[in-house]
Amino acid sequence: MKNTVLFLFLMGGFFILALISVNGFPAEKLSNVSNLQKNDLGVSGTTWPIAEEDLLAFIEKRIRQMQQNGEMQIVQARFQNAVRKKADRPQPVAGMQRTTVAKTHLYDPSVLVPVDLKDLQGNVFATAGTRVNPLKWIRPKTMLVFYDADDSRQAAWAANIVSLNSDRVKPVLVKGSVAKQSKRLHIPVYFDQAGKLTGRFNIQQVPAIVCAEGTHLRIDEVLP
C-alpha cells in the first residue's frame, strides 16, 4: 500500500512538471513573481544605533584619566622596579650546585668556518669547512669566575680571587644580585643568562674558574 501511494505521488509530480514544460507557465504569474522581486519589502523589526564606544577612543580616555589621577605614574614606577629587579637578579641557572668534589676538564674552542675568511687585502686565510682554533693566535689572560653570590662562602671566595687578580678576573654569577656584587668587588659583574656559558663549558658545580691553557680552555670546579 505504501509503495503504491509513493508511486502515485511521484507520478503526480512528474505529470505537473511535464504539463508546465508543454503548456508554459502563465504569463501573469511570471509578472507577479517579477514584481515581488522588485518590490521594496521595507524594514522588519526595530533597529538601534551602535552604542559601544570606539575601542581606540576608550583607550585614549582611560590613559588621560590615569594621567590626571596619578595612576599612570604608579604603574610606570611598578614597571621600572620590576625591570630593575629582573636585570639585577635574573633567573638563577637551573641545576647548579656548590662544588662537593673538585674536578678539572678541558674545552676545545675550535669552530667550523662556514665560508671563506679573507683579510683586508682579500687573501683567504681560512677556507669554508676548516676547523679554526682561536687560541692558536691569541692568548687571553682573562679568567672567568663562576659562582653563586647568594652563597656566603662562594661570595667570600670570589672576593678573595678578585683581590688577588683584579685586572684579570671577570666575575660571572649563576645566582644572586649583580648590583650588590659589583658594589662589593668594585668591578663589573656579569650574569650567566639562561646558563649559556655554564652549559657550553659543561660546568655542573660552582665556584668554577675558566682560563686558557695552550689551545684549550681549562675548567676547574673548585671547593669554596
C-alpha positions as CSV (number, residue, x, y, z in Angstrom):
1,M,0.0,0.0,0.0
2,K,2.8,2.4,1.0
3,N,4.7,1.7,-2.3
4,T,1.5,2.4,-4.3
5,V,1.0,5.8,-2.6
6,L,4.6,6.7,-3.1
7,F,4.4,5.7,-6.8
8,L,1.3,7.8,-7.3
9,F,2.9,10.8,-5.6
10,L,5.9,10.7,-7.8
11,M,3.9,10.2,-10.9
12,G,1.8,13.2,-9.9
13,G,4.9,15.3,-9.6
14,F,6.3,14.2,-13.0
15,F,2.9,15.0,-14.5
16,I,2.9,18.6,-13.2
17,L,6.4,19.2,-14.4
18,A,5.5,17.8,-17.9
19,L,2.4,19.9,-18.0
20,I,4.4,23.1,-17.2
21,S,7.1,22.3,-19.8
22,V,4.4,21.7,-22.5
23,N,1.9,24.5,-21.8
24,G,4.3,27.0,-20.3
25,F,3.8,28.9,-17.0
26,P,1.1,31.6,-17.1
27,A,2.5,35.0,-18.1
28,E,0.6,36.8,-15.3
29,K,2.2,34.5,-12.7
30,L,5.6,35.3,-14.1
31,S,4.8,39.0,-14.0
32,N,3.8,38.7,-10.3
33,V,7.0,37.0,-9.4
34,S,9.0,39.7,-11.2
35,N,7.1,42.4,-9.3
36,L,7.8,40.6,-6.0
37,Q,11.4,40.6,-6.7
38,K,11.4,44.3,-7.5
39,N,9.3,45.5,-4.6
40,D,10.9,47.1,-1.5
41,L,9.8,45.0,1.4
42,G,10.7,47.6,3.9
43,V,12.4,47.2,7.3
44,S,11.4,44.3,9.5
45,G,11.8,45.0,13.2
46,T,13.2,47.9,15.2
47,T,16.8,48.9,14.6
48,W,19.1,50.7,17.0
49,P,22.3,52.7,16.6
50,I,25.6,51.2,17.7
51,A,26.0,52.0,21.4
52,E,29.5,50.6,22.0
53,E,32.3,53.1,22.5
54,D,35.1,53.1,19.9
55,L,38.0,51.0,21.4
56,L,40.7,53.4,20.5
57,A,38.7,56.3,21.9
58,F,38.2,54.3,25.1
59,I,41.9,53.6,25.5
60,E,42.8,57.2,25.0
61,K,40.2,58.3,27.5
62,R,41.4,55.8,30.0
63,I,45.0,56.9,29.6
64,R,44.0,60.5,30.2
65,Q,42.2,59.5,33.3
66,M,45.2,57.6,34.6
67,Q,47.5,60.6,33.9
68,Q,45.2,63.0,35.7
69,N,44.6,60.9,38.9
70,G,48.3,59.8,39.2
71,E,47.6,56.2,38.5
72,M,49.8,56.2,35.4
73,Q,52.9,57.3,37.5
74,I,52.2,54.4,39.9
75,V,52.0,51.9,37.0
76,Q,55.2,53.2,35.5
77,A,57.1,53.1,38.8
78,R,56.0,49.5,39.3
79,F,57.1,48.6,35.8
80,Q,60.5,50.2,36.3
81,N,61.1,48.5,39.6
82,A,60.2,45.1,38.1
83,V,62.7,45.7,35.2
84,R,65.4,46.8,37.6
85,K,64.9,43.7,39.8
86,K,64.9,41.4,36.8
87,A,68.1,43.0,35.5
88,D,69.8,42.9,38.9
89,R,68.7,39.4,39.8
90,P,67.9,37.3,36.7
91,Q,66.6,33.7,36.8
92,P,69.2,31.5,38.5
93,V,71.0,28.9,36.4
94,A,69.0,25.7,36.8
95,G,70.6,22.6,38.3
96,M,73.8,24.4,39.6
97,Q,75.1,23.2,43.0
98,R,78.0,24.0,45.2
99,T,81.2,22.0,44.4
100,T,81.5,18.9,46.6
101,V,84.2,17.2,44.6
102,A,86.9,19.2,42.8
103,K,87.1,18.4,39.1
104,T,89.0,19.7,36.0
105,H,88.3,19.2,32.3
106,L,89.3,20.9,29.1
107,Y,87.2,22.6,26.4
108,D,88.1,22.9,22.8
109,P,87.0,26.3,21.5
110,S,87.5,25.4,17.8
111,V,84.8,26.5,15.4
112,L,83.9,25.3,11.9
113,V,84.3,28.1,9.3
114,P,81.0,28.3,7.3
115,V,82.5,30.5,4.5
116,D,86.0,31.5,3.3
117,L,87.5,34.1,5.5
118,K,89.6,36.9,4.0
119,D,91.9,39.6,5.3
120,L,91.7,43.2,4.3
121,Q,93.8,42.5,1.1
122,G,91.4,39.8,0.0
123,N,93.7,36.9,0.9
124,V,91.9,33.8,2.1
125,F,93.3,32.7,5.5
126,A,90.6,30.1,6.3
127,T,88.6,28.2,3.8
128,A,85.0,27.0,4.3
129,G,84.8,23.7,6.3
130,T,88.1,24.3,8.1
131,R,88.1,24.0,11.9
132,V,89.8,27.0,13.4
133,N,91.0,27.3,17.0
134,P,91.3,31.0,18.0
135,L,93.7,30.1,20.8
136,K,96.4,29.4,18.2
137,W,96.6,33.1,17.6
138,I,95.5,34.7,20.8
139,R,96.4,34.1,24.4
140,P,93.7,35.6,26.6
141,K,94.8,36.4,30.2
142,T,91.3,36.9,31.5
143,M,89.8,34.4,33.9
144,L,86.0,33.8,34.1
145,V,85.0,33.1,37.7
146,F,81.5,31.5,38.1
147,Y,79.8,31.5,41.5
148,D,76.6,31.7,43.4
149,A,76.5,35.1,45.1
150,D,73.7,34.1,47.5
151,D,76.1,31.5,49.0
152,S,78.2,33.5,51.5
153,R,81.1,31.0,51.3
154,Q,81.2,31.3,47.5
155,A,80.9,35.1,47.6
156,A,83.8,35.4,50.1
157,W,85.9,33.0,47.9
158,A,85.1,35.2,44.8
159,A,86.0,38.4,46.6
160,N,89.4,36.8,47.6
161,I,90.1,35.8,44.0
162,V,89.3,39.3,42.7
163,S,91.5,40.9,45.3
164,L,94.5,38.8,44.1
165,N,93.7,39.1,40.4
166,S,91.5,42.2,39.9
167,D,92.9,43.0,36.5
168,R,92.3,39.5,35.1
169,V,89.0,38.3,36.7
170,K,85.6,38.6,35.2
171,P,83.0,37.5,37.8
172,V,80.0,35.7,36.4
173,L,77.1,34.9,38.6
174,V,74.8,31.9,38.4
175,K,72.6,33.3,41.1
176,G,72.4,36.4,43.2
177,S,72.4,40.2,42.9
178,V,74.6,41.8,40.2
179,A,74.4,45.2,41.8
180,K,75.5,44.0,45.3
181,Q,78.4,42.1,43.9
182,S,79.6,45.0,41.7
183,K,79.5,47.3,44.8
184,R,81.4,44.7,46.9
185,L,84.1,43.9,44.3
186,H,84.4,47.4,42.7
187,I,84.5,45.8,39.2
188,P,81.8,44.9,36.6
189,V,79.9,41.7,37.4
190,Y,78.1,39.6,34.8
191,F,75.4,37.0,34.9
192,D,75.2,33.7,33.0
193,Q,71.8,34.3,31.4
194,A,69.9,31.1,30.9
195,G,73.1,29.1,31.6
196,K,74.5,29.7,28.2
197,L,78.2,29.7,29.3
198,T,78.0,27.1,32.0
199,G,76.2,24.9,29.5
200,R,78.8,25.4,26.8
201,F,81.7,24.8,29.2
202,N,79.9,21.8,30.8
203,I,80.1,23.4,34.3
204,Q,78.0,21.5,36.8
205,Q,79.4,22.8,40.1
206,V,80.4,26.2,41.3
207,P,82.6,28.0,42.1
208,A,84.4,27.4,38.9
209,I,87.3,29.0,37.1
210,V,87.7,29.1,33.3
211,C,91.1,30.2,31.8
212,A,93.2,29.5,28.7
213,E,95.7,26.6,28.7
214,G,97.5,26.1,25.5
215,T,94.9,25.6,22.7
216,H,92.2,24.7,25.1
217,L,90.2,26.3,27.9
218,R,90.7,24.7,31.3
219,I,87.7,24.5,33.6
220,D,88.3,24.0,37.3
221,E,85.3,23.3,39.5
222,V,86.8,24.1,42.9
223,L,85.9,23.9,46.6
224,P,85.0,27.4,48.0
